[in-house]
Amino acid sequence: MGSAVAQCPHGITSHSTGNLGQNKLGYSSRCSKFPCQLDFARFGLLHQGSSAASSSDHSTEFGRRINAVPDMDDMFWDKVPTPLLDMVENPIHLKNLSVQELKGLASEIRSELSCIMSEKPNSLKASLAVVELTIAIHHVFHAPVDKILWDVGEQTYAHKILTGRRALMRMMRQKNGLSGFTSRFESEYDSFGTGHGCNSVSAGLGMAIARDIKGKRDRVVTVISNATTLAGQVYEAMSNAGYLDSNMIVILNDSRRSLHPKIEQEPKTSITALSSTLIKIQSSKSFRITKRIGRGMHELAAKFDEYARGMIGPQGSTLFEELGLYYIGPVDGHNLEDLICVLQQVSSLDSMGPVLIHVITEDNHQDAECNEKIESDNPQEGMITSYDDSVSSSVQTRTYSDCLVDSLLMEAEKHKDIVLVHAGMEMEPSFQVLQETFADRFFDVGMAEQHAVTFSAGLSRGGLRPFCIIPSTFLQRAYDQVVHDVDRQKIPVRFVITSAGLVGNSGPVYCGAFDVTFMSCLPNMIVMAPSDEDELVDMVATAAQIDDRPVCFRYPRGAIVRTDHFMHPGIPLEIGKGRVLVEGKEVALLGYGAMVQNCLKAQALLSRLGIEVTVADARFCKPLDTELLTLLCENHKFLITVEEGSIGGFASHVAQFIALNGHLDGTVKVMNIRNFHFW
């Protein structure tokens, strides 16, 4: 790595156009291209870049939107003083700060996060845990020249603050605001987009190999979490990294203090003065260089390495060594001296292959004033984030997941062979009731969707009735298993697709746009979607009865249609049969899933204008109700399908049937309304 002048990497000259960095930090800096041609002089945070003219249209559009940010004083009227953080415009400004000043900066960032994110305490915990780690990474490495990749978006809030986006943090996950994840279109400091987790090691390895081929010397750092270590792609990437032996750094942020997936069954990893000393020896250049000197020295170093690792390494740490990564740890993730020492020593090693640094952090690690701030701002946090029967219905909104849980409980009482498999990044509070009630029949596999699908197929072949519960966006990762391990073999697995359609402030990363399209093209799959909570209950009963083929149904995130809902026992539906809800003339609205409610709202508005339209609930995308479609085509001049999803879904199946059966030869005109216009 080249020498840095004024702590700026690789001889790149920086110049500041603001009024903070030069006067207070004693050297100049400049963010090279984020954002493009924006005037942030009034914030003193972000500056125009020399490469702005060549920036992408995406960055330009992002710049237009954030130019409308409210005044700084309006955004932070209640924040505590942050003198150190006020001086940090971008990561270059961390280089001249002492360790003591960095500790003060960590406290200020934690206070800042607690202030601006107090209304989202759950998503705040992960970022509070990695404040010191984030500071240490940006203090040692030289982003954006060095590539820093994150697996989980919730860990990147401190990263966003330190990379010029502090003024926009209150607009996170809002329209025209910041993404909740890293985004290449948002900042040059975001080397790769994240969202579903487990991709950073694969992408980082690709960048490392590209660097080697081009003869460059920048560093690649990836940060993974406990959740992503449950996903198979992480181990596939690590195995390949060990084989290719390219220089890269993988940091495992272990906020559970254990590499064991069931933390309650495993003792926590401890950090002692001895382990702190030994990890510095492990990461030192003098120790690792022995692996490149004669056979005798190599064997001696290997024995000492094994002895040291046996004393301080937690159970399971040797797995990374077997995959070809040099394991260092555990490191106290809140001790800046140790973090900086280890990262500096590892960054100075050349041609030593991939390294994994095991960092221990605490999700609830925060200053006392931050705890008080969160508790005072969220006195009823438990009522919102947990399932509590004692909470009144006026406070706790009933969701589709609540209805699903109740219906599954009823079906499980009737069918003792029903088992439940859940996969995804986290479990909804509603499903905890299932886990507690049917502890021996509920399997949460975490971010292992591929395994969940094939595991469900095995349960089915063993004589059970599996319901495989996966959010729509995460089912995408298991599509090969859905095709080959389930549908092709006609194994009756019942897929419950949650968070289908638009998902509010979770954004496009969690948006369930494609499941109807990729599930309905499979030859043996039954595809259905309820229009309300009553049909959801009926579809659970329908799926429980099907034993000769796979079936799936989707439902949206959020509240149910009615507030005066009474749960009725599920009644199995006739496969491939829809229904007419309102009879009208000339115009027919054929809705699928949650969009039926929009059709009913449109019908109510049109009826006030004297226009009577027909509203039909398709219920099934595959097989289609061909009799209903024929009836609608023969008795109406216009047939409008309304769906929530991408091209190739429900409307495409309807259009194909109408075209192949000659209904377009008549007078009916067919149109489609979708709420995903960008696909």
C-alpha positions in Angstrom: 0.0 0.0 0.0 1.4 3.4 -0.9 2.3 6.0 1.6 -0.3 8.6 2.5 0.4 12.3 2.6 -1.6 14.1 5.4 -3.3 10.7 6.0 -4.8 10.6 2.6 -4.4 7.2 0.9 -2.2 6.3 -2.0 -0.9 9.8 -2.7 -4.4 11.2 -3.6 -4.5 14.9 -3.1 -7.5 16.2 -1.2 -8.9 19.7 -0.9 -11.7 20.9 1.3 -14.3 23.4 0.2 -16.0 23.5 3.6 -15.2 25.5 6.7 -14.7 22.7 9.3 -12.0 20.3 8.3 -9.2 22.8 7.5 -9.5 25.0 10.6 -10.2 22.3 13.2 -8.3 19.3 12.0 -5.3 20.9 10.4 -5.5 19.4 7.0 -7.7 19.5 4.0 -10.0 16.8 2.7 -12.5 16.2 0.0 -15.1 13.5 -0.8 -14.2 12.6 -4.4 -17.6 12.1 -5.9 -20.4 11.9 -3.4 -22.9 13.3 -4.0 -22.7 14.8 -7.5 -22.8 18.5 -7.9 -24.6 19.2 -4.6 -24.5 22.3 -2.6 -24.1 21.2 1.0 -22.1 24.2 2.1 -24.7 25.2 4.7 -24.2 21.8 6.4 -20.4 21.8 6.2 -20.7 18.1 5.6 -20.7 17.2 1.9 -18.9 18.8 -1.0 -18.8 18.9 -4.7 -16.4 16.4 -6.2 -13.9 16.6 -9.0 -15.5 13.6 -10.7 -19.0 15.0 -10.5 -19.3 15.5 -14.3 -18.9 11.8 -14.9 -21.3 10.6 -12.2 -24.3 8.4 -12.9 -27.8 9.5 -13.5 -28.8 7.7 -10.3 -26.5 9.8 -8.2 -27.6 13.0 -9.9 -31.2 12.1 -9.1 -30.3 11.3 -5.5 -28.6 14.7 -5.3 -31.7 16.5 -6.6 -33.8 14.9 -3.9 -31.6 15.6 -0.9 -31.1 19.2 -1.9 -34.5 19.7 -0.3 -33.2 18.7 3.2 -34.6 20.8 6.0 -32.3 23.2 7.8 -29.8 21.6 10.1 -31.1 23.4 13.2 -34.6 22.2 12.5 -33.4 18.6 12.2 -31.4 18.4 15.4 -33.1 20.7 17.8 -32.9 18.3 20.7 -29.5 16.7 20.2 -26.7 16.9 22.7 -23.5 18.7 21.8 -21.2 16.7 19.6 -18.0 18.8 19.1 -15.9 15.9 17.8 -18.5 14.6 15.4 -19.1 18.1 14.1 -15.5 18.1 12.9 -15.8 14.9 11.0 -17.0 15.5 7.5 -15.8 12.2 6.0 -13.5 9.3 7.2 -10.3 11.1 6.3 -10.9 13.4 9.4 -10.5 10.4 11.7 -6.9 9.9 10.8 -5.5 12.6 13.1 -7.6 11.8 16.1 -6.1 10.2 19.1 -7.5 7.0 20.6 -9.0 9.1 23.4 -10.6 11.4 21.0 -11.9 8.4 19.0 -13.5 7.1 22.2 -15.2 10.5 22.7 -16.3 10.3 19.1 -17.9 6.9 19.7 -19.9 8.3 22.6 -21.1 11.2 20.5 -22.1 8.9 17.6 -24.0 6.7 20.0 -25.8 9.7 21.4 -26.6 11.0 17.9 -28.0 7.6 16.9 -30.0 7.3 20.0 -31.5 10.8 19.4 -32.3 10.5 15.7 -33.3 6.8 15.7 -35.1 6.7 19.0 -38.4 5.9 17.3 -36.8 2.7 15.8 -35.1 1.1 18.8 -34.9 -2.4 17.4 -33.0 -1.4 14.3 -30.8 0.8 16.4 -29.3 -1.9 18.5 -27.2 -3.4 15.8 -25.6 -0.1 14.9 -25.0 0.8 18.5 -23.0 -2.5 18.8 -20.6 -1.6 16.0 -19.9 2.1 16.7 -16.3 1.4 17.9 -15.7 -1.2 15.1 -16.9 1.2 12.5 -14.7 4.0 13.8 -11.7 1.6 13.9 -12.3 0.4 10.3 -12.4 4.0 8.9 -9.5 5.1 11.1 -7.2 2.3 9.8 -8.4 1.9 6.2 -8.7 4.4 3.4 -12.2 4.3 2.0 -13.3 4.6 -0.7 -10.0 3.5 -2.2 -10.1 0.6 0.2 -13.3 -1.4 -0.2 -15.5 -1.8 2.9 -18.5 -4.1 2.5 -21.3 -4.7 5.0 -23.7 -7.7 5.2 -26.5 -6.2 7.2 -27.9 -2.7 6.7 -28.8 -2.2 10.3 -25.1 -2.2 11.2 -24.3 0.6 8.8 -25.9 3.7 10.5 -22.6 4.8 12.1 -20.9 4.2 8.7 -23.4 6.5 7.1 -22.8 9.2 9.6 -19.1 9.1 9.1 -19.3 9.1 5.3 -21.1 12.4 4.8 -24.8 11.5 5.4 -25.3 12.7 8.9 -27.7 15.4 7.9 -30.0 12.9 6.2 -30.2 10.3 8.9 -33.7 11.5 10.0 -34.9 10.8 6.5 -33.8 7.2 6.5 -36.3 4.8 5.0 -38.5 7.7 4.0 -39.5 8.9 0.5 -36.6 10.6 -1.2 -34.4 9.9 1.8 -31.6 7.5 2.7 -31.8 3.8 2.1 -31.8 1.6 5.2 -28.9 -0.3 3.6 -25.7 0.4 1.7 -26.3 1.6 -1.8 -23.9 2.3 -4.6 -26.2 5.0 -5.9 -26.1 6.8 -2.6 -22.4 7.1 -1.7 -19.0 6.1 -3.1 -18.2 4.8 0.3 -20.8 2.0 -0.2 -18.8 -0.4 -2.3 -21.6 -2.9 -2.7 -25.4 -3.0 -2.1 -26.7 -5.1 0.8 -30.1 -6.1 2.1 -30.5 -9.8 2.2 -27.2 -10.5 3.9 -24.5 -13.1 3.3 -23.3 -11.5 0.0 -20.4 -9.4 1.3 -17.7 -12.1 1.4 -18.6 -13.3 -2.2 -18.6 -9.7 -3.5 -15.5 -8.8 -1.5 -13.6 -11.8 -2.9 -14.5 -10.8 -6.4 -13.2 -7.3 -5.8 -10.0 -8.8 -4.3 -9.4 -11.0 -7.3 -10.1 -8.1 -9.7 -7.6 -6.0 -7.7 -4.9 -8.7 -8.0 -5.5 -9.1 -11.8 -5.2 -5.4 -12.3 -2.1 -5.1 -10.1 -3.6 -2.8 -7.5 -2.9 -2.8 -3.8 -6.1 -1.6 -2.1 -7.6 -3.5 0.8 -10.9 -5.3 0.9 -12.8 -5.5 4.2 -16.1 -7.3 4.7 -18.2 -7.2 7.9 -20.5 -10.1 8.5 -22.8 -10.9 11.5 -24.2 -13.8 13.4 -27.3 -14.0 11.3 -25.4 -14.3 8.1 -23.2 -17.1 9.4 -26.4 -19.3 9.1 -26.5 -18.8 5.3 -24.6 -21.2 3.1 -23.3 -18.6 0.7 -21.0 -17.3 3.4 -19.2 -20.6 3.7 -19.1 -21.2 0.0 -17.4 -17.8 -0.4 -15.0 -18.5 2.5 -14.1 -21.9 1.0 -13.4 -20.3 -2.3 -11.4 -17.5 -0.6 -9.2 -20.0 1.2 -8.6 -21.8 -2.1 -7.8 -18.7 -4.1 -5.7 -17.3 -1.2 -6.3 -13.7 -2.1 -5.6 -11.0 0.4 -8.8 -9.9 2.1 -10.2 -9.3 5.6 -13.4 -10.7 6.9 -14.7 -9.3 10.2 -17.2 -11.4 12.1 -19.3 -9.1 14.3 -20.4 -11.5 16.9 -23.1 -9.7 18.9 -24.3 -13.0 20.5 -20.9 -13.7 22.0 -21.0 -17.3 20.7 -20.5 -19.1 17.4 -23.1 -21.6 18.4 -26.5 -21.1 16.8 -28.4 -21.8 20.0 -26.8 -19.3 22.4 -28.6 -20.6 25.5 -26.9 -23.9 25.0 -23.4 -22.6 24.7 -21.2 -20.6 27.2 -20.4 -17.1 26.2 -16.9 -16.2 24.8 -15.0 -14.2 27.4 -12.4 -11.5 26.7 -9.5 -11.3 29.2 -6.2 -9.5 29.4 -4.4 -12.7 28.2 -6.7 -13.1 25.2 -6.2 -9.4 24.4 -2.4 -9.9 24.3 -2.5 -13.1 22.4 -4.7 -11.7 19.6 -2.1 -9.0 19.1 0.5 -11.7 18.8 -1.7 -13.6 16.3 -2.1 -10.6 14.1 1.5 -9.4 14.2 3.6 -9.5 11.1 6.6 -11.1 12.9 4.4 -14.1 13.9 2.7 -14.7 10.6 5.9 -14.2 8.5 7.2 -17.5 10.0 4.7 -19.3 7.8 6.8 -18.2 4.8 10.2 -19.2 6.1 11.7 -22.7 6.1 9.8 -25.9 7.0 11.0 -26.0 10.6 9.9 -22.5 11.4 6.6 -23.1 9.7 5.9 -26.1 11.9 7.0 -24.3 15.0 4.7 -21.4 14.2 1.8 -23.7 13.4 2.2 -25.4 16.8 2.3 -22.2 18.7 -0.6 -20.9 16.7 -2.6 -24.0 17.5 -1.7 -23.7 21.2 -2.7 -20.1 21.4 -5.9 -20.7 19.5 -6.8 -23.5 21.8 -6.5 -21.3 24.8 -8.4 -18.3 23.6 -10.5 -19.3 20.6 -14.2 -20.2 21.2 -15.6 -23.5 20.2 -16.2 -23.5 16.5 -13.5 -21.1 15.6 -11.4 -23.8 13.9 -14.1 -24.1 11.2 -12.7 -20.9 9.6 -9.2 -22.3 9.6 -10.5 -25.5 7.9 -12.0 -23.2 5.2 -8.6 -21.6 4.6 -9.0 -18.3 6.6 -6.5 -17.3 9.2 -8.5 -16.9 12.5 -7.8 -14.0 14.8 -9.8 -13.5 18.0 -11.8 -13.0 19.9 -11.3 -9.2 20.0 -13.3 -6.9 22.3 -15.4 -4.9 19.8 -15.7 -2.0 22.2 -12.0 -1.7 23.0 -10.7 0.8 20.4 -7.0 0.2 21.3 -7.3 -3.5 20.6 -9.4 -3.0 17.4 -7.0 -0.4 15.9 -3.9 -2.5 16.8 -5.3 -5.7 15.2 -6.6 -3.9 12.1 -3.4 -2.0 11.6 -1.3 -5.2 11.9 -3.5 -7.1 9.6 -3.7 -4.3 7.0 0.1 -4.3 6.9 0.4 -7.9 5.9 0.9 -8.6 2.2 0.3 -11.8 0.4 -0.8 -13.7 3.5 -4.3 -14.8 2.2 -7.7 -14.2 3.7 -8.0 -13.4 7.4 -11.1 -13.6 9.7 -11.2 -11.4 12.7 -13.7 -12.5 15.4 -15.0 -9.4 17.1 -17.2 -9.6 20.2 -19.8 -6.8 20.6 -22.9 -6.2 22.6 -26.2 -5.2 21.0 -27.2 -3.2 24.1 -23.8 -1.5 24.5 -24.5 2.2 25.0 -23.8 5.0 27.3 -26.1 5.6 30.3 -27.5 8.7 28.8 -28.3 6.9 25.6 -30.2 4.2 27.6 -32.2 6.9 29.4 -32.9 8.6 26.1 -34.3 5.5 24.5 -36.3 4.5 27.5 -37.8 8.0 27.9 -38.7 8.1 24.2 -40.2 4.6 24.2 -42.0 4.0 27.5 -44.3 1.5 25.8 -41.7 -0.2 23.6 -42.7 -3.7 24.7 -46.3 -3.1 23.7 -45.2 -2.4 20.1 -42.5 -4.9 19.5 -43.8 -8.0 21.3 -46.8 -10.2 21.1 -48.9 -9.6 24.2 -52.4 -10.8 24.7 -53.0 -8.4 27.5 -52.6 -5.4 25.2 -56.0 -4.1 24.1 -57.0 -4.3 20.5 -57.2 -0.5 20.3 -53.5 -0.3 20.9 -52.3 -3.5 19.1 -53.3 -3.7 15.5 -54.2 -7.2 14.3 -52.2 -8.3 11.3 -52.4 -10.9 8.6 -49.6 -12.8 10.5 -51.8 -12.9 13.6 -54.6 -14.4 11.6 -52.2 -16.9 10.0 -51.0 -18.0 13.4 -54.5 -18.5 14.7 -55.5 -20.5 11.7 -52.4 -22.7 11.8 -53.1 -23.4 15.5 -56.6 -24.6 14.6 -55.4 -26.7 11.7 -52.6 -28.2 13.9 -55.1 -29.3 16.4 -57.0 -31.2 13.7 -53.9 -32.5 11.9 -51.3 -33.7 14.4 -48.8 -34.2 11.5 -48.5 -30.5 10.7 -45.0 -29.1 11.1 -43.9 -25.5 10.6 -40.6 -24.4 9.1 -39.6 -20.7 9.2 -36.8 -19.0 7.3 -35.7 -15.4 7.0 -33.5 -12.8 8.6 -35.8 -12.5 11.7 -39.0 -13.9 13.0 -42.1 -11.8 13.4 -43.5 -11.6 16.9 -46.6 -13.3 15.9 -44.8 -16.5 15.0 -43.3 -16.7 18.5 -46.7 -18.0 19.6 -46.3 -20.9 17.3 -42.8 -21.6 18.4 -43.9 -21.6 22.0 -47.0 -23.7 21.5 -45.5 -26.3 19.1 -41.9 -26.3 20.2 -41.3 -29.8 18.9 -43.0 -29.0 15.6 -41.7 -25.6 14.8 -38.2 -25.2 13.2 -36.6 -21.8 12.7 -33.6 -22.2 10.4 -32.7 -18.5 10.1 -31.2 -17.2 6.9 -31.1 -20.7 5.3 -33.9 -20.5 2.9 -32.5 -23.1 0.5 -32.2 -25.6 3.4 -35.7 -24.7 4.6 -37.3 -25.7 1.3 -35.5 -29.0 0.9 -35.8 -29.7 4.6 -39.6 -29.2 4.2 -39.6 -31.6 1.2 -37.9 -34.2 3.4 -40.4 -33.7 6.1 -43.2 -34.2 3.6 -41.6 -37.4 2.2 -41.4 -38.6 5.8 -45.2 -38.5 6.1 -45.7 -35.0 7.7 -47.6 -31.9 6.5 -45.0 -29.1 6.3 -45.9 -25.4 6.1 -42.8 -23.5 4.9 -43.0 -19.9 6.0 -40.7 -17.6 4.1 -40.9 -13.8 3.2 -41.4 -13.2 -0.5 -38.1 -11.5 -1.1 -36.2 -14.3 0.7 -37.9 -17.1 -1.2 -36.0 -15.8 -4.2 -32.8 -17.3 -2.8 -34.4 -20.8 -2.6 -35.9 -20.9 -6.1 -33.7 -23.7 -7.4 -34.8 -25.9 -4.4 -38.5 -25.0 -5.1 -38.1 -26.1 -8.7 -36.1 -29.3 -8.4 -36.6 -30.5 -4.8 -40.3 -29.8 -4.6 -42.3 -28.9 -7.7 -40.6 -31.3 -10.2 -41.2 -34.2 -7.7 -44.7 -33.0 -6.9 -43.9 -33.1 -3.2 -46.7 -31.5 -1.2 -45.0 -28.6 0.6 -47.2 -25.7 1.6 -45.4 -22.4 1.0 -46.7 -19.5 3.1 -45.2 -16.4 1.4 -45.2 -13.4 3.9 -44.6 -9.7 3.3 -45.8 -10.0 -0.3 -46.1 -6.8 -2.3 -45.1 -3.4 -1.1 -43.5 -3.4 2.4 -43.5 0.3 3.4 -40.3 1.8 4.6 -38.3 -1.4 4.2 -38.0 -0.4 0.6 -37.2 -2.3 -2.6 -34.7 -4.7 -0.8 -37.6 -6.4 1.0 -40.3 -5.7 -1.6 -42.2 -8.9 -2.5 -42.6 -8.2 -6.2 -41.7 -11.4 -8.0 -43.2 -14.4 -6.2 -46.4 -14.7 -8.2 -44.4 -14.6 -11.4 -41.8 -17.2 -10.5 -44.1 -19.5 -8.6 -47.0 -19.5 -11.2 -44.7 -20.7 -14.0 -44.0 -24.0 -12.3 -46.0 -26.9 -13.8 -47.2 -28.5 -10.6 -47.6 -25.6 -8.2 -51.0 -24.3 -7.0 -50.8 -20.5 -6.6 -53.4 -18.6 -4.7 -53.8 -15.3 -2.7 -56.4 -14.2 -0.2 -58.3 -11.0 -0.6 -58.9 -10.6 3.2 -58.3 -12.4 6.4 -61.3 -14.7 6.0 -59.9 -16.1 2.8 -56.5 -16.4 4.4 -58.0 -18.7 7.0 -59.7 -20.7 4.3 -56.5 -21.0 2.2 -54.7 -22.4 5.2 -57.3 -25.1 5.5 -57.1 -25.6 1.7 -53.4 -26.1 1.8 -53.6 -28.5 4.8 -55.9 -30.7 2.7 -53.7 -30.9 -0.4 -51.5 -33.9 -0.4 -50.6 -34.6 -4.0 -48.8 -31.5 -5.1 -47.1 -28.3 -3.8 -49.2 -25.2 -3.0 -48.4 -21.6 -2.1 -50.3 -18.6 -1.0 -49.1 -15.0 -0.3 -50.4 -12.3 2.0 -49.2 -8.7 2.6 -47.5 -7.1 5.5 -49.7 -5.0 7.8 -53.1 -4.8 9.3 -56.1 -6.9 8.3 -59.1 -5.5 6.4 -61.6 -5.4 9.3 -61.2 -4.4 12.9 -64.3 -6.3 14.1 -62.9 -9.6 12.9 -64.1 -12.9 14.4 -61.9 -15.9 13.6 -64.0 -18.7 12.0 -62.9 -22.2 11.3 -61.2 -22.6 7.9 -63.3 -24.0 5.0 -61.3 -25.6 2.2 -61.8 -23.9 -1.1 -62.5 -25.6 -4.4 -59.2 -25.5 -6.3 -59.1 -23.0 -9.2 -62.5 -21.3 -8.4 -62.9 -17.6 -8.0 -66.0 -15.6 -7.1 -68.0 -12.5 -8.1 -68.3 -10.0 -5.2 -70.3 -7.3 -6.9 -72.3 -7.5 -10.1 -72.3 -4.6 -12.5 -72.4 -3.7 -16.2 -69.9 -3.2 -19.0 -66.8 -3.0 -16.9 -65.4 -5.8 -14.8 -62.5 -5.5 -12.2 -60.8 -8.8 -11.7 -58.6 -8.5 -8.6 -55.9 -10.9 -7.3 -55.0 -11.0 -3.6 -54.9 -7.8 -1.6 -55.7 -5.8 -4.7 -59.4 -7.0 -4.5 -59.8 -4.5 -1.7 -58.7 -1.7 -4.0 -61.2 -2.9 -6.6 -64.0 -2.7 -4.0 -63.0 0.8 -3.1 -63.0 1.8 -6.8 -66.4 0.2 -7.2 -67.8 2.2 -4.3 -66.5 5.5 -5.7 -67.8 4.7 -9.2 -71.2 3.8 -7.9 -71.6 7.3 -6.5 -71.1 8.5 -10.0 -73.8 6.2 -11.3 -71.3 3.8 -12.9 -71.9 0.2 -11.9 -69.0 -2.2 -12.3 -68.4 -5.8 -11.6 -65.9 -6.8 -9.0 -64.5 -10.4 -9.0 -62.0 -12.1 -6.7 -59.8 -14.5 -8.7 -58.4 -16.3 -5.6 -56.2 -18.5 -7.8 -53.5 -17.5 -10.3 -52.8 -21.1 -11.1 -55.0 -22.8 -12.0 -57.2 -20.0 -13.3 -60.9 -20.1 -13.0 -61.6 -20.3 -16.8 -65.3 -20.4 -16.4 -65.3 -17.1 -14.5 -63.0 -15.5 -17.0 -65.2 -16.6 -19.9 -68.3 -15.2 -18.1 -66.6 -11.9 -17.5 -65.4 -11.6 -21.2 -68.8 -12.5 -22.6 -70.8 -10.1 -20.4 -68.6 -7.0 -20.3 -67.0 -4.6 -22.7 -63.9 -4.0 -20.5 -62.0 -6.5 -18.4 -59.4 -4.9 -16.1 -57.1 -7.1 -14.1 -55.6 -5.6 -10.9 -52.6 -7.1 -9.3 -49.6 -6.4 -7.1 -46.4 -7.7 -8.7 -44.1 -7.7 -11.6 -44.7 -8.4 -15.3 -45.4 -12.1 -15.9 -47.7 -12.6 -13.0 -51.5 -12.9 -12.7 -52.4 -10.6 -15.6 -50.1 -12.5 -18.0 -51.8 -15.8 -17.2 -55.2 -14.1 -17.8 -54.0 -12.5 -21.1 -52.7 -15.9 -22.3 -56.0 -17.7 -21.6 -58.0 -14.9 -23.3 -55.8 -14.9 -26.4 -55.6 -18.7 -26.8 -59.4 -19.1 -26.4 -60.4 -16.5 -28.9 -62.0 -14.0 -26.5 -60.1 -11.2 -28.0 -62.1 -11.8 -31.2 -65.2 -10.4 -29.5 -65.9 -7.0 -28.2 -64.1 -7.2 -24.8 -61.0 -5.1 -24.3 -58.5 -6.2 -21.7 -56.3 -4.0 -19.6 -54.1 -4.4 -16.6 -53.3 -2.3 -13.6 -50.2 -3.0 -11.5 -48.7 -1.1 -8.7 -45.1 -2.0 -9.7 -44.7 0.4 -12.7 -40.9 0.2 -12.6 -40.8 -3.5 -13.5 
